[in-house]
Each structure stands twice: as C-alpha cells, then as structure tokens.
C-alpha cells in the first residue's frame, strides 16, 4: 500500500492529535463555594487531581475510540492506494472480448468472468470527466453502454455481456469505436479529448489485414486474460476437433468415409477416446494418441471411419478428454442425400464453362444470353420461387446482372450489384499476373492449386466489409465472396479466356467445389456444417410462415420473398426444426472448427491491422485508492463512541 498525500495527513495529525489528548489533561476552572461539612473533602480532592494538568492519564475508553476515529480520518486524508489498473485520459473505452476462447476455464470460473471482474475494477478506478464506454466484440462489435460516468450503469452493462462461441474480430471493434474515440466531447480547448482504449482479451483474434484506425494520440492497451498472467492459471490444456469431413464413394454413393482432425494445444501428448455417431447412435469408438503442437509442427492426429449412409444423416465426432474448452470437444455435420442440381449459365458464349459444368455432375444446365436473362422474372429463378424450373446456382460470364439474383451466383470478370463491391480495372490490360496466395481451407478452394495459373489483364476486387478474400494477386484480391441475406455470391476478377486456368485440372476442381458448395450455401456438398457467426437462408414456400429451431440457442425467422434468414449462430451444436423445411435444412450443425480460438496458449504480442501495430500484453501497474474505506471506518467508530458515551451518561 502506498500513500498519495502523506504530507497533508502528517500536518493534520501534528495539529489534531495533541489537541485531542490535551483535552484530557486540562484542569477545569471551579468556583469557590463555602460548605458546611468536610465529609466530601476526600472526594473533591480526587476530582481535582483528575483534572490537574500534566497528570498521568487513566485508562479511558472514550479517548481510545476518539483516537481511532481521528486515525481513520487522517489515513483517509493521506489517500492510501493499492496496485490496480489505471488509464490516463478524459475518456475510457473498454473493449470486452466474449468470443469462444474466452469461455476457457484455465482461469476460474472462466476467462470471460475474470475479464468482467477486471473491467469492474477498471471502471471503479477511472475518474476521467468524459466517462467510460463499454463495447463487447466477437464476430461483430456492439456498444453495450455509451459514454457515462454512472458506475452502476457501467457495472450492469459489463455483467450483461453473454458468452458466445463466435470468433474474435478486434479490428471490427476498433473500427466501431473510431468515431467515438476521435469525436469532440466538449474539452476545454475544443479538441477531441484524449481517449484510452482498454482491450480485455486473451489475444486470440482474427486479423482482417485492414489498416488500423487512428485514435488521435490515445493509448491502446491489451490486458491479457488467461495463460500464465492470470491469478490461479496454470498450463492450458485443450484438445480440439478442428475439422470433420464426409466423402461418399463416386461409384457407390451409399458408402462414405468420415474423417476428423484433432489438435492438441497442451504441453503433453494426450491419450483419448474418439467416438463416431450417426443420427445420435454410436457407430465406432477408437483410441487415439494426439501429440502436442509445437512451434515447428501443428501436432494433432487424423481419425477415420467407414459408414453406410443410405439417406440424409447427422454425423458426429467427439472425444472424452477433459480440457479447458468445451466448445471444440465435438463436431457434427449433416450428410445430404445425393441430389441433381440445376445450373443457369448466363454468357455470350463460352465452351469451356459449358463443358466443365456438365462434367461436375449437375442434373441440368440451362444457358442464356444476357439479354434473355434480363427478361426473366427474378422471383422465379430460385427453386423456392420457380419450383422445378428454378435454379440452384447461376454462373455469370463477363456480364453483371442489373439486379442481385435471388440464388447463389458465381461471376467471372463481373460484379453483382452489391454495395462497396466493384472491379478495379488493371492499369495495363496486357500485363500478365499470377496468384500470390489463396485460402486453401475454404470449401471452394479445397484441393485447388493456383500456382501455375497465368492471367492477362486481371482486375482487382474492392471487397466490402462483409466480404471475404479467397485469393490475391499483385494488384489485390482476385477471388472474393460476399454473403447477402444468407445468399452467397463469388466473384472472380478476370476473364477465363485471357488465362490458362480453363486448361488446368485445378479449374475443374474449383468448379466442382463451387457448383455443389454454392448450391448448399457455401458448404461441402457431402458434409454440411456451419461456424459461429454464419447466417443461413432457408427456402420457404409461403411468405409470413414462422420457422423455429431448437438447440443450444433458440433461432426464429419469418419467410419473406421465398426465404427465411436465420440470425447469426452464437453457440455451437445441433439445431433442429419441426417446420416444413426442405432437405438438408431440417438439421443444422454448427462447429467451432477454428485453430485460432482453440489455441489457448498465451501470446507474447498482438498484431492488429495491416500496419502490424503491436500491443503489449499483461496487467498494467497502477493504483486503486482506498480512502473511502477509511472514511466509512471512521463513521462506524464514531457511532460506537456515541453509544458508549450515551450509556455512561445514562448510568
């Protein structure tokens, strides 16, 4: 404990303590009175000796209590303080992470609960005139409480943040608070007040690579939750099921192979039992040894099981190892029954696309010119609106539709009408470019190698905030996807006829992934599952129909224009509905399946944005003033002194 104003307390003590003690030394002035007897003479002499100056003090409870009161007040005046969290500035923004990894129990009761306790302490300590704002973030960021100095409201806001299994997107939270951090809040010089940003997170965040916002000179600090820095924390222990996949045999579709990949983020190898289930019934049990991940290797193990699946089924994989995170201990997928897809190709002529669409095994391909397409009723282009005459996927070749199609689309050298989505033409149409990087784990690019693809005159894609970059080139994104109301749209930024991609094997693999994946909302054709934060658009027949799902959380949606869009998933697990929903959407499987959230090991630094800004981790040294407690103690002793005094007077 330290004292912030000891000089003032010492001066006050030098004045008040002697005065208090002197009151018990001073002799009282007595009036001389003639008495008729000396029987009381001895008693009078004793009383005079008690009030004589400089006599030895007798034990006096009132004096002791009054000294305690004075001591407590003097200590309060000295402003005692304990180590705590301190932030400078007129305003403070608390960014509270409530993503999946914050549910880890290496800190008891959980990382999120520990973060809430620290946030409450920070609110109590902060005394800036501009107040405190509370923002929660996971897949999306939300202002829980705007700037206020009302500590009760801030504490209620912090307590109201619920755990989720979504991913942590710190960059989106920083973009949300940028206007608040840089706004003029009426400071004395008319400038934006200096704002402190406190991030309470374990640092396991997804980085979009966008530019880090500027905060007008304010400080941005991370208080790392979990790992070795939190009280009561030990080595993290987590075994995660990071992927589940099912592949049907080409010649015998009723036969399938189930694959699961496990990762071990603890320090030691783990022996565990893996259980495969089909529609809730145990299918196979296997003993597996999972080596730990290291800086050189990712660690982990792959397990497999054969199964006979004659119809749609829910396949699950789980392990029985007790670890610090429950959200990734099991994974599920819905294996769809084989179906024949209908694909619409809108082009002025492209034999490559016609042949490859036919080769991937669709039920029917319809080819239209752009002019004929514009004459179609958009509502009848989807299966829900047009019945058997509708389509599952639309492929646009060198043509951008005037209206956004109601079904999933794949656009080559064209961009559908989506806000902030456009193609930036190349500076040199003859310049040859190649792919620099691509998302190999995305379902549309699985088993797709783009190393040998050469493109002439490739454009670059301006990707909106809600979009996702799948592949990049020297000039920028070359393949991207955007989800609008649960409908997926994929854009390829170049003309197939100006590249060698159509003659590469990877193009046929990409088209197979794209046609079947887009038909099922971007999912694997054989193993359908989602991740927290995803939204799903369900085909529905009658507008106004309510659709309800039961599962780890309640999901409700209303059919509008032939579709019902469910809210974003917050928790992992299996969701089921009794509504009249087409296959395979009667059952929805949501898995964490993310190595960033499953890796609970502590981080040494945090990089945010393309500028690679680093934020130091760990608890920040500061102070927590305790003068209020001493003031309350003085009041309590004062009440006790009053009771003692009144009791003596009564006697």
N, C-alpha and C positions, 0 to 999 in steps of 0.2 A: 504494500500500500504506500502511496506517495501523497504528499500534501501540496496543493496547488497555491495556497495563500497562507503559508505558515507565519509570515511576519505580522499580518493583521491579527491573527489569533494570539500571538505572543504579546503584542501590545495590549490587547483587550484583557488578557489574563493578568498582566502586570498591574492593571488598574482595578479590576473587579474582584479578584481573589483576596487581596489584602483588605479591601473594604468589607467583604462579607465576613471574614474572620474577625476584623476589628469590632464588628457589631456585637460580638460575644465577649469582647474584652472591656468595652467602655463601661465606666461607672455611672449609674443612674443618679441624677440630682434628686435629693429627697428634702422635703420640707420639715423643719424642726418643730416638733409638737411636744407639749408638756403632757405627761401621762401620770396617772395616779398610782401605778404599780409597776414593779420591775420583773414581774413573772415572765414576761415575754422578752426580757432583755437578751437572753442567750440566742433566742430565735432571730432576733433583729440583727445581732452581730453576724450570724451566719449568712443572712441575706446580704449584708453589706460586703462581706468578704467575697461572695459570688460575683458581685458587680464591681469589685475593685479592679482597677486596670492592672495589666501585666501579671495576672494570676494564672496558674496552670488551668488549662481547660479541662472541664469534666466531660465525660462521655455524653454526647448529645446527638440523638437520632436525627433531629431536625437539621442540625448543622451538616451531618453527613449527607442527608438527602439533598440539601441545597447545594453542597459542593458537587454532587453528582450531576445535578441539573446544569450547573454552571460549566462543568467539564464537557458535557454533551454539546452545549451551545458553542463553546469555544472550538471544539473539534469540527462542528458543522461550519463554523466561520473559516477554519483552515482548509476547507474543501478537500476532504480525503478522496482519493480516486484509486480504482483497481484497473488492471490491464483490461482492455476491451477493444472494440472496433471503432475507429474514428475516421471520419471523412471530412475534408475541408470543402468549403463552397457554400453558396447560398441555397442550393437545391441538391437533392439526392434522388437518384433513380435506382431502385432495387430491381434487378433482373433475376427472377427466380426460376430456375430450371426444374420442370416437372416431367421430364422425359422418362423413358423406360429404365435407363441405367440408374436414375435417382431412386428407384424402388429397391436397390440393393440393400441388404441387411448387414453388410460388414460394419456399418455404424448403426447402433441400436437406437430406436427401433427401425429406422431406415435413413438413408441419405436425405430424402426429402424432408422428413421430420426434423433431422438435425439442421438442415438448411433453414427451415422455418424458425427454429429456435434462435439461430444466429441473426436472422432477419429481424425478429422481435427485439433482440438486444441492440442491433444497429439503430432501429427506429427510436428506441429509448434513449440512446446516447446522442443522436444527431440533434443539433439545436439551430440549424440554418433557418433563416427567416422565410425562405421560399417554400419550405415544406419538403415532403417526401412523396414520390410516386412509386407504386408497386406494379410491376409488369411480370406476367408469367409467360413462359415460352416453352414450346415443344416443337411440333410440326408447324404451328402458327403461333404468333405472339399476340397477347391481349393485355390491354390496360385494365388491371383489376381495380386500381384506385388511383385517380388523378392526384395532382399535387395538393397536399393538405398538411396542416400542422396538427390535426386531430389524431392523437396517438391511438385512441380507441378505434376509430375507423380504420387506421392502418393495420392494427393488430387483427381486426376482424377480416380485413382483406387478405392478409397473409394466411390466416387459418383457413380461408375458403378455397385456397388453391388445392385442387384434387390431383392425385397421381394419375398418370396415363402411361401407356406403352408406346407412345409415339416417339419419333426421332427428335433429336435436339438440333434446332436451327437457330443458332445465336445470331447469325448475320441478319435474319429477318427481324429479330427483336431489336437489333441496333438500327435497322432502317426505320422501324416503327417509332422509336424514341428520338430519332434525329431532329424532327421539327420541335419537339418539346424541349430538347436539350439546348437548341440554338435560339429559341424564341425569347423576346424581350419580356421579362416578367416584372417590369417596373423598378429596376435597380436605380440607384441614385444617379448614375452617370448616363442613364438612358440606353446602356448597352445590355446585351444578353448576359444574364447572371452566370457566374461560373458554376458548372454543374458537375457533380461527382456521380459516376456510374459504378455501381457495385454489382458484380455478377456472382451469384451463388450457384455454383455448378461443379460437377466432377470433371468438367473439361472435355467430356466425350461428346463433341459437337460435330455436325456435318458442315463442311465449308463449301459454299457455292462458288468461290473464286471471284466474287464481285468485289468492287472497290469498297474499302472500309469507310463508313461515313465519318465526317469531321464533326467534332463536338466543341468547337470554339475554345480550345485550350483546357477543357475539363479533363479530369483524371478518369481513367477506365481501369478498374482493378478486378481481378478474379480472386474470390475466396474459395479455394478448392475444397470440395466436400468428398470425403471418402479416402481410402488409401491410408497411408501411414500418418497423415497430418491430422486426422480427426481423433478426438478422445475415444478410447475404447476400441479403436480399429486395429485389426491385425492384417495378415496377408489375405488378399482377396482369393476367393475360391469359387470358380464358375465354370461349368461345363455347359456349352450351348449347342443346340441343334441349329446349325446355320443354314441348312438347305434341305429340302425334300423334293424329290422328283419321281415321276412315274412315266415309264415308256412302254407303250403297247408294241407288240411284235407286228411288223408290217404284214406278214403273211397270215398270222393267227392273232387277230385283234383281241380275242378274249384272253390271251396270255399277256402278262405285263411283268415288268421288273420295277421294284421300289428301291430307290436309293436315298440315303440320308448321310449328311456330312456333319460330324461332331467336331467341336473345337474346345480345347482345354486352356483356360486363361489363368489357371492356378500354377503354383510353383512346382508341383509334383505330379507324376503320372497318376492317372485315375483308372481304377477298375470299376466298371459299371455294367448294369444290365439294360439292354435296349429292347423295347417291346414294340412290335408292329401290330397295328389293329386295322380291321376293315369293318366299317359300319359299327364301331364300338366293340367288336369281338376280337379277342386275342388271336392273331394269326401266326406270329413267330416271336420267339424270345432268343436273344443272343447275348453272350458275354463279350464285352469289348474293352480293350485297353487303349486309353486315349493319352498320348504323350503331351507334355506341356508345350505351349507356344514359346518361342524364344525370339531374340532379335534377328536371328538368321533364318528361322523356319517358322511357318504358321502353326505347326503342330496339328493335332487332330487325327481323326480316323473316318473311314467311309464304311458303312454297313449296307447290306443289300438283302432283299428277299424277293422270291418269285411268288406270283399270285395269279389266280384265275378270276377275271373281272368280266362277268357277262353283261353287266349293266352299269349305270352310274353308281359310284360308291364313294364313301368318305374314308380316306386312308390316313392313318395317324402313326407317328413315331414318337416315343418318349423314352427318357432314361430315369433311373431311380437314384442318382447321386444327389446327396443333399448339398446344396451350394447356396450362394448369396443372392441369386436372382432367379425367380421362378418363371418369369415370362418366356424364357427360351428353353425350358426343360422339355417342351413338347412342340410338335409341329404337325399340321394337318393340311390335306389338300383334297379337293373334290375331283375325282377322275370322271370326266364326262363320257357319256356314251358316244360311240362314233356317229358323226353326222356329216351330211353332204352340204357344203356351203354354196351360196350364190354370190358371185362377184360381178360388179359392174366396172368395166374399163371405159373411161372417157378419154379418147385420144383422136388425133388426126391421122393416126397410122403408126403402129409400132409392132412389128412382127415379134421382136424379142419378148415384149411383155405378154403378148397373146400366148406364145408358146410356153413361157415359164409358168403362167397362171394355170394353164391346162395341165402342166406337168406336176403341180403340187397336190393334185387330187381333189379339186373342187367339184361340186355337183353340177354347176352350170356357170358358164361365163357369158355375159352379155356385153357387147361392145357398142358404144355410141359415139357419135361426133359431139363436140362441144355445143354446136347449135341445137342438136336434137335433145341434149341433156337439159338445156335451159327451158325447153318446152315441157319438161316433166313436172308433175306435182311433187314438191319436196316431201310432203307428208306420206306419199305412197312409196318412197324409196326404201324405207326401212321394213323389216319383216313384220314389226308390230302394226304398221300402218297399211302396208300393201299385202299382208298375208304371204301366200306362196309366191307372189310376184315381186315381193320386196327383196332387198339385198342385205347381206351381212357385212360386206366391205365394198368401198368404192375406191378405185385407183384412178387418179388424175395424172395424165401425162402432158406436160407443157401447157397446162390450162388451169387457171384459178377460177373456181365457181363464184358466181355473184353472191350466193347465199351459202352459209355454213351448212353442209349436209347433215342430216339427222342421224347418220350412221358413221362408224369409224372410217377414216379415209387415209390413203397413202398418196402423197403428192410428189411428183418428180418435176423439178425446175418450176415450181409454182407454190404459192402460199395461200391457204384458205383465208377468208376474211375474219381474222381474229385480231383483237386489239393488241398492239405493240409487236405483232408478228409480221415480218416482211423480209424480202430477199434484197440484200445489198449487192448490186451488180459489180462484177470484177472490173478493176482498172484496165486490165489487158485481157481481152477475150481469147487471145491465143496462148496465154500463159498456161503452162502445164503444172498442175499441183498434185499432191498426194495426201493421204490421210496421215496425221501425226499421232492421233490417239483415238480410242473408242472404248465404250463401256462394254467390256466383254461379259459382264454378269447380267446385263439386261436381256430379258427374254427375246427381244427382236434381234439381238446381235450374238446370241449364243451360237458357238461353233462357227462364227463368221470371221474370216481373216481378211483384212483390208490392206495388208502390206503391199500387194502387187497392183493395187488399183491406181490407174493414172487418169486424171481428169483434165480436160482443157476448158478454160473459161468458167471455172466453178465460182458461184456466188457465195456469199456468207449470209447466215441467218441471224436476224435480230430476234432473240428469244425473249418472250415476255417473262415476268416474274413467276408465273405459274407453270412455265415450261421446264423442260429438262433437256440438256445437251447430251446426245448419244455419241457423236463423233465430231472431231475437229480437224481443221486443216490450217495451213499457214495464215489464211486471211480471217479465220474464225470458225464458228460452228458450221458443219456441213450436213449433219443429220440431227434433227431435234424432234421432240414430241411435246404436245400440249393436250391437256385433258380439260374439256369444256363440258360441264354438266354431266360428267361421267362418260362422255364420248371421247375416244382417243383419236388424235389427228397427228400423223407423222409426216414430216417434210424433209425431202432430200434436195439439196441446194444446187443440183446440176442436171443437165440433160444426159440421159443414159447414152444417147447416140454420139456424144462427144467424149466418151470414156471407153475404156476396155472392160468395164465391170460386167456387161452382159455376157461376155465370153468366159468369165471366171466362174469356178464352182461356187465361190462364196456368194454370188448373186442368187443362184438357185436356192441356197440355204437361207439367205436373207428373206427371199420372197416366201418361202415355206413358213418361216417363223412369223413373218408379217401378216400373211393372209389368215393363218389359223389363230395367231395371237390377237390381232385386231378384232376378229370375229367374237372373241371372248373377252373383250375389254382389256387387251394387252397382256393376257395371261397365256401360260403354256397351254397348248391345245389338249394335252393329256393330263396335266396336273394343275388345277386352277386353285390359286390361293392369292391372298392379298396381304398387304402390310399395313400397320397402323398409320393413319393419315390418308389412306386411299379412300376414294369415293366410288360408288358403283351405281350405274344407271341400269335399272331393271325394265325390260319391255313389259308393258301392261296394255290390256285391251280397252278398258273403259276409263275415261278421264274422271277424276274425282274419287276413284277407288283408294281406300287406305290400305297400306301394306305395313305389317308389323313383324319384326324379328325379335326372338328371344335368344339370349346368350349372355356373355359376360357383361353386356350393357344392353339397354333397350334401344332399338332402332325403329323409327317410324318415317314413312314417306307417303306422299299423295301422288297418284298418277296424273301427270299433266302432259298433254300433247303426245300421248302414247308411251311416256316413260316416267318412271319414278326414280328420283335421285336420292339415295340414302345419304345421311350425314357421314362425315369422315369417321373412320373407325378410331376409337380411343384405346380399346383393350383387345388383347389377343385372345383367340379361342374360336369356337364354332358357333355360328348363328343359324337359327332355323326359323322358317315361317310356315304357317298353315294357309297362307293366302294362295290364290290361284296364280302362281308364277311359273313361267316356263323353265325347263331344264336348261342349264345346270344350276339355276339361281335359287332353288329351294333351300340349299345349304350353302353358307359362305364360310370359308376358312381364312382366318387372319393369323399370321405368324410374324414374330419379331424378325427373324432371319436377317440380322444386321450385325456384322462384326464390330462396328464402332460402339454400338450400345451394349453388346455382350462383353466387350473387353473392359473389365472393371479395374484394371491395373492403374495406379496413379500416374498422372502425367507430370512432366517437368516444365512444360511451356504450352501456351495456347496460341495458335495462329488463326487469325480471323481476317477473312477477305483476301483479295489478290495482292494487297500491299504487304502481306506477311507480317502484320502487326502482332507483336508478342506481348502477352500479359503475364506478369509474374504471378505465380500461384502461392498458396499458403495463407495462413491467418496473418492479419496485419496488426502490428503493435499499436496500441492506442491507450485510452483511459476510459474509465466508467466512474463518474462522480457518485459519491455515497453520502453527501451532506444531508440529503432528505431523511435517511435512516437515523442519523444522529439527532436531527430536529424532532422526529417522532419519538425517539427515546427520551429526549428532554421533556417532552409533553407528558409522556407516561409517568416519569419520575415525579413531575410536578403534581400530577393527580394523586400519587401515593403520598407525597408530602402534605398535601391538603387534607387527606384522610387522617393522617397521624396527628396533625395539628388540631383538627376539629374533635378528635377523640380525646385528646388531652384537655381541651377546654371543657368538654362535657364532664370529664371526671372532676 
